[in-house]
Amino acid sequence: MKNIILSLLVVITFTSCESLSTIPYPEQTPETWCETHPCVNVDLGFVQFTLNEPSSSLFVYALGLFTLWVAYRIFRKRDKQNSKLWFAIALLFWGIAAISAGTSYQAFSYEIKCAGRPFCSWTSWWEIYYYMFQSFSMNAFVVAVAYSSTAKNVRKYLFAYAFINAVVYNIILFTGAFLPDKFMVSFELFTLISAPNFIILFIINLSNYLKYKNILDFNLLWLWVLQGVIIIIYYAYWLSGIENMLWTKGIWFNANDVLHILIIGWQWYIYKYVADKINDSSAH
């Protein structure tokens, strides 16, 4: 099964990468890219490349690796608990998504989007993979909480929702990659489709906590609240213009850096307050 999925991803990548490159980034050329992003030319003798946003790359790869480590720790202690298994799966997908995003948005953005082109491409196949794995992660969280915090007669509806949400979004995503269509492969659409997941999780854990005063539901409730706060801080920083002001002074610290650092803290919260407590019978 793993080989089939890997082969499918390889085939899709090579058959549709040209369609993605036709979505231009008209205000950016290879010559101007490094004026708006910090670049470092790396020469290892046998290979030369342009590394983008070194500090941002460090943050996002650290996030990806730390998330994978937390996933591994939860998986090791799953003890036949479906909620632990699906929480670990959610974090596994999240970690893979973070590494994929960091490769295209940060570390190798010039090489992937700009090198050899008259205008830089707006997106890349690495970013499509990011959205795909992130959508899997969001829906795996729904399955995990269904096991930990709902009765069996409710779980089947949550399972169906998670499956439909993932399938519908990825049909839209891959259709947008083949057409190509900018909005269908955008962060804005991903946010619109994934936001209900957090709302559903918040409602489930709030309702359970009010009924049972369960520590797991309390901790999960705060997990979703913190995620909402992080998104608000991200957009507030992005809209504030601080990152542009800092860049004029030669300091690179953008909204993505804020987001990734805060999510590292969010993942630490999972490790500290959720990993050992989540189980299939905590709410009932």
C-alpha positions, 0 to 999 in steps of 0.5 A: 500500500505504501509503495502504491501511494508513493508511486502515485505521488511520483506520477502526479508530481511529474505529470502535473508540475508544469501546470502548477508552474503556469500560475505566475508570481508576476511581481517576482523574478529570479533577480528580485526574489533575493531582494525580498527574501534573505538568500545564501549561495551555498557551494559544496563543490559537487552541488551549488544552490541558493538557500532561502530564509535560513532562520525561517528554514531552521524554525519550520524544520525544527517544528516538523521534526519535533512534531514527528518526535511527539507523534512517535512518543504517543504512538509508542505508548498507544497501548491499543488505544485508538485515540492515541493511535489517531492522535499520533497519526494526526501529528505524523501527517502534521510533521510531514506537512511542515517539512514539505511546506518548509522546503518550498516556502522557505529553504528551497523556494528560489530553486523550486519556484524561480531558478530558470524561469522568467517569473517565479511560480506562485506555488509548487507541488511541495505546497500541494503535498503540504495541504494534502498532509495537513488536511489528513492531519486535521481530520485525523484529530477529529477521529482521535477526539471521536474515540476519546470524547464521544459515544459510539453512536456519535463517532460514526458521524464524526468518522464520516465527516472526517472522511468526507472532508478529507476526500472533498478537499483533496479532490478540489486541491488536485483539480486545482493543481491540474487546471490550474486554479489559484484559489483552489490551491490557496491557503485561504481555501484550506483555512475555510475547509479546515476551520470547521474541524477546530470548531467541532473539536472545541464544541465536543470537548467543551460539552464534555468538560461541562458535563464530566469535568474531565481533565483530558477534555479540559486540556483538549479544550485549551489545545483548540483555544490556543490554536485559535489564538495562534492564528489570530496572532499570526494574522495580526503580525502579518497585517501589522507591517512589522515584518516589512519594517524589520526587513528594511533594517536587515532583520528577517522575522516574518509572520511564518516565523511567528506561526512556527515558533508558536506551533512548536509551543503548541506541540510541546503543550500536546506532549506535556498535557495531552500525550499521556492522558488521551485514551478511549474512555476518558469521557464516559 
